[in-house]
Amino acid sequence: MFDLYVERGGNFIDTAVTYTNGTSERMLGEFAKDKRDSLVLATKYTTLRRPNDPNSGGASRKSLFGAVETSLRQLNTDYIDLLYLHVWDPTTPVEEILRGLDDLVQQGKVLYVGISNTPAWQIARMQTIADLRGWSPLSALQLEYNLVERTGERDLIPMAQELGLGTVLWSPLAGGVLTGKYSREDLTASPAVEGESVRKSFNVALGGVTERSLAIVDVVKEVADELGHTPAQVGLAWTLQNRGVTAPIIGARTVEQLQQNLGALEVELSPSHLARLDEVSAIDLGFPHAMLASDHIRVQTRGDLKIQARR
């Protein structure tokens, strides 16, 4: 899968220091050793893993430096292209996080820094502090975004566009829901025992399989049939239509799945297809976004301008 990805032009790979207890980074380090300069390797820190060791996780300086040294060793490299803060840690001051990240950039161990799974207001605050103090800015944002989960459109994606963060999407297929492998029978199915059924039951338990998500999948399947592509390809292609999206992370388990996922680059969604997908998956933008986008506000604003012009 690694060779196929690189042969097709892929050069950006996402992992984390704790994925599969470190084997993800170790395998990637082995695969990438002869192609290191042409690849962009992104990894993450903060997730607590080791039992009885509170210093092994969180966003503190100790955790940060320890995780980076582990990642460098496991990736068999002397620098990390992009390092994310993996999960927001409310117990660590943002100045400590930003200063630690900047120190690593100054040392040459990290080239760029990013953030994941964090409220938009905290990210905006951190970017402002980094700018004022001359520290390394956040360059990337990783978030969950797909046809089922579109709430990133409220604040995270617009914020990233405004502040200059590239957006990388995890779970662009909603945990496999958008592949079409779930049905309404899964909503009432009894717990499974082994194999694929266990994974399906797990995703159902997480709340990803609902009447709403299955209604979205119905439209995805219709569009896929009309275009001669798979539902997964349509789901991935939809994310790329958003100008605020840099790239989705694909998590194929087999060469066949990877080949199918890469086929999303060949999908051309018409305005009609996009309208249908947007309609079935639409979310309430909430306050104040819905109010600011309403006709009432636009008319009122134009009216105020006319009054001011008359005065």
C-alpha positions in Angstrom: 0.0 0.0 0.0 2.9 2.4 0.8 4.5 1.7 -2.6 1.3 2.1 -4.5 0.5 5.4 -2.7 4.0 6.8 -3.5 3.9 5.5 -7.1 0.6 7.4 -7.6 2.2 10.6 -6.4 1.3 10.5 -2.7 3.8 12.3 -0.5 1.9 13.3 2.7 1.5 10.6 5.4 -0.3 11.0 8.8 0.5 9.0 11.9 0.9 9.5 15.7 3.4 8.5 18.3 0.9 6.2 20.0 -0.8 4.6 17.0 -0.7 0.8 17.4 1.7 1.2 20.4 4.3 2.7 18.1 4.4 0.2 15.3 2.7 2.7 12.9 5.7 5.0 13.2 8.3 2.2 13.2 6.9 0.7 10.0 6.6 4.1 8.3 10.2 4.8 9.3 11.3 1.6 7.6 9.2 2.2 4.4 10.3 5.9 4.1 14.0 5.6 4.8 15.0 5.7 1.1 12.4 8.4 0.2 12.6 10.6 3.2 13.3 13.9 1.5 10.4 13.6 -0.9 7.9 12.8 1.8 6.0 14.9 4.3 5.6 13.0 7.5 3.1 14.3 10.0 2.8 12.9 13.5 1.0 13.9 16.8 1.6 14.0 20.5 -0.5 14.4 23.8 -2.5 11.2 24.0 -2.0 9.5 27.4 -1.1 5.8 27.0 1.3 4.4 29.6 -0.5 3.3 32.8 0.7 4.8 36.1 2.7 7.5 34.3 0.9 10.8 34.3 3.9 12.5 32.5 3.5 10.2 29.4 0.6 12.2 28.1 -1.0 15.7 28.0 0.4 18.8 26.3 3.1 19.7 28.8 6.6 20.5 27.8 7.9 17.2 29.3 5.3 15.2 27.4 6.0 17.2 24.2 9.7 16.7 24.2 9.5 13.1 25.2 7.0 12.3 22.5 9.1 14.0 19.8 12.2 12.1 20.8 10.2 8.9 20.6 8.8 9.8 17.2 12.2 10.7 15.8 13.5 7.3 17.0 10.6 5.3 15.7 10.4 7.2 12.4 14.2 6.7 12.0 14.5 10.4 11.0 16.2 13.5 12.4 13.2 15.8 11.7 9.4 15.8 11.6 7.8 17.7 8.8 4.5 18.5 10.7 3.8 17.9 14.4 0.3 18.2 15.7 -1.0 18.7 19.2 -3.3 15.6 19.0 -6.0 16.4 21.6 -6.7 19.6 23.4 -5.4 19.6 27.0 -7.1 22.3 29.2 -4.6 21.8 32.0 -1.6 23.1 30.1 -1.2 26.9 29.5 -1.2 27.7 25.8 2.0 29.7 26.2 3.8 26.5 27.4 2.5 24.6 24.4 3.4 27.3 21.9 6.9 28.0 23.4 7.7 24.3 23.4 6.6 23.8 19.8 8.6 26.9 18.8 11.7 25.6 20.6 11.5 22.4 18.6 11.2 24.3 15.4 14.3 26.4 16.3 16.2 23.2 17.1 15.3 21.8 13.6 13.6 18.7 15.0 10.2 19.9 13.7 9.6 22.0 10.6 5.9 23.0 11.0 3.4 22.7 13.8 -0.4 22.1 13.8 -3.3 21.3 16.1 -6.1 18.8 16.1 -9.4 18.2 18.0 -9.4 21.6 19.6 -12.1 24.3 19.9 -11.9 27.1 17.3 -11.6 29.9 19.9 -8.6 28.3 21.5 -6.9 27.9 18.2 -7.6 31.5 17.3 -6.2 32.6 20.7 -3.1 30.5 20.2 -2.5 31.8 16.7 -2.8 35.4 18.0 -0.3 34.7 20.8 2.2 33.1 18.5 1.9 36.0 16.1 2.4 38.6 18.8 5.4 36.8 20.4 7.1 35.8 17.1 6.7 32.1 17.8 6.1 29.5 15.1 2.5 29.8 13.9 0.1 26.9 13.6 0.2 25.8 10.0 -2.4 22.9 10.0 -5.7 21.9 11.5 -6.9 18.3 11.7 -10.6 17.8 12.3 -13.4 15.3 11.6 -15.3 16.4 8.6 -17.5 14.4 6.2 -21.1 14.4 4.8 -22.4 13.1 8.1 -20.3 15.3 10.3 -20.4 18.9 8.9 -20.3 21.0 12.1 -16.8 22.0 11.3 -18.4 24.5 8.9 -19.6 26.6 11.8 -16.3 27.8 13.1 -13.3 25.5 12.5 -13.0 25.6 8.7 -13.8 29.3 8.3 -11.3 30.0 11.1 -8.6 27.9 9.4 -9.2 29.8 6.1 -9.0 33.2 7.9 -5.9 32.3 9.9 -4.0 30.4 7.2 -4.2 26.8 8.5 -4.3 24.0 6.0 -7.2 21.6 6.9 -6.6 17.8 7.0 -9.7 15.6 7.6 -9.9 12.5 9.6 -12.7 10.0 9.1 -13.8 11.5 5.7 -16.0 8.5 5.3 -17.6 8.7 8.7 -16.1 5.6 10.1 -17.1 3.6 7.0 -20.7 4.7 7.1 -20.4 6.5 3.7 -19.1 3.3 2.0 -22.6 2.0 2.1 -21.8 -1.1 4.2 -24.4 -0.3 6.9 -28.2 -0.7 6.5 -31.2 0.1 8.7 -31.0 -3.5 10.0 -27.8 -2.5 11.8 -29.9 -0.1 13.9 -31.6 -3.0 15.7 -29.0 -5.7 15.2 -27.9 -7.7 18.3 -24.2 -7.4 19.4 -21.8 -9.4 17.2 -19.2 -11.8 18.2 -16.3 -11.6 15.7 -14.9 -10.3 12.4 -16.4 -7.5 10.4 -19.6 -7.7 12.5 -17.7 -6.6 15.6 -16.4 -3.5 13.8 -19.9 -2.7 12.5 -21.4 -3.1 16.0 -18.7 -0.9 17.4 -19.5 1.9 15.0 -23.3 1.5 15.6 -22.6 1.8 19.4 -20.6 5.1 18.8 -23.7 6.6 17.3 -22.5 7.0 13.7 -25.2 4.8 12.2 -28.5 6.7 12.5 -31.6 7.3 10.4 -30.0 10.7 9.4 -26.7 9.2 8.3 -28.4 6.3 6.4 -30.6 8.9 4.6 -27.4 10.6 3.6 -25.9 7.3 2.4 -29.0 6.7 0.3 -28.3 9.9 -1.7 -24.6 9.1 -1.9 -25.4 5.7 -3.4 -27.8 7.3 -6.0 -25.1 9.8 -7.0 -22.5 7.0 -7.2 -24.7 4.9 -9.4 -25.3 7.8 -11.8 -21.6 8.6 -12.1 -20.4 5.0 -12.2 -18.3 5.3 -9.0 -18.5 3.8 -5.6 -20.1 5.5 -2.6 -16.7 5.8 -0.9 -15.3 7.6 -3.9 -18.3 10.1 -4.0 -17.9 10.7 -0.2 -14.2 11.5 -0.6 -14.8 13.6 -3.7 -17.4 15.7 -1.9 -14.8 16.8 0.8 -12.5 18.0 -2.0 -15.2 20.3 -3.3 -15.0 22.5 -0.2 -12.4 25.2 -0.9 -11.6 25.2 2.8 -10.4 21.6 2.7 -6.7 20.8 2.0 -6.9 17.0 2.0 -8.8 14.0 3.5 -6.9 11.2 5.3 -7.7 7.9 3.7 -7.4 4.8 6.0 -7.5 1.9 3.6 -6.8 -1.6 5.0 -6.0 -3.3 1.7 -4.5 -2.4 -1.7 -7.9 -2.8 -3.3 -9.4 -0.2 -0.9 -6.6 2.2 -1.5 -7.0 1.9 -5.2 -10.7 2.6 -4.9 -10.1 5.5 -2.6 -7.6 7.1 -5.0 -10.3 6.8 -7.6 -12.1 9.7 -5.8 -9.7 12.0 -7.7 -11.5 11.1 -10.9 -15.0 11.9 -9.7 -16.6 15.0 -11.1 -19.6 16.1 -9.1 -22.0 18.3 -11.0 -23.8 21.3 -9.4 -26.9 19.2 -9.3 -25.1 16.4 -7.5 -23.6 18.8 -5.0 -26.9 20.4 -4.3 -28.5 17.0 -3.5 -25.7 16.0 -1.3 -25.7 19.4 0.5 -29.4 19.3 1.0 -29.6 15.8 2.6 -26.6 16.5 4.9 -27.3 20.1 5.8 -26.8 21.2 9.3 -28.1 24.2 11.4 -25.2 26.7 11.5 -26.5 28.0 14.8 -26.1 31.4 16.3 -24.8 33.8 15.2 -24.0 32.3 11.8 -27.5 31.6 10.8 -28.6 35.0 11.8 -25.8 36.8 10.0 -26.6 34.8 6.8 -30.3 35.5 7.0 -32.2 37.6 4.5 -33.5 39.7 7.4 -30.0 40.8 8.4 -29.0 41.5 4.8 -32.1 43.6 4.1 -31.8 45.4 7.4 -28.1 46.2 6.7 -28.9 47.5 3.2 -31.7 49.6 4.8 -29.4 51.1 7.4 -26.9 52.0 4.6 -29.7 53.7 2.7 -30.6 55.7 5.8 -27.0 56.7 6.4 -26.7 57.7 2.7 -29.7 59.9 3.0 -28.4 61.6 6.1 
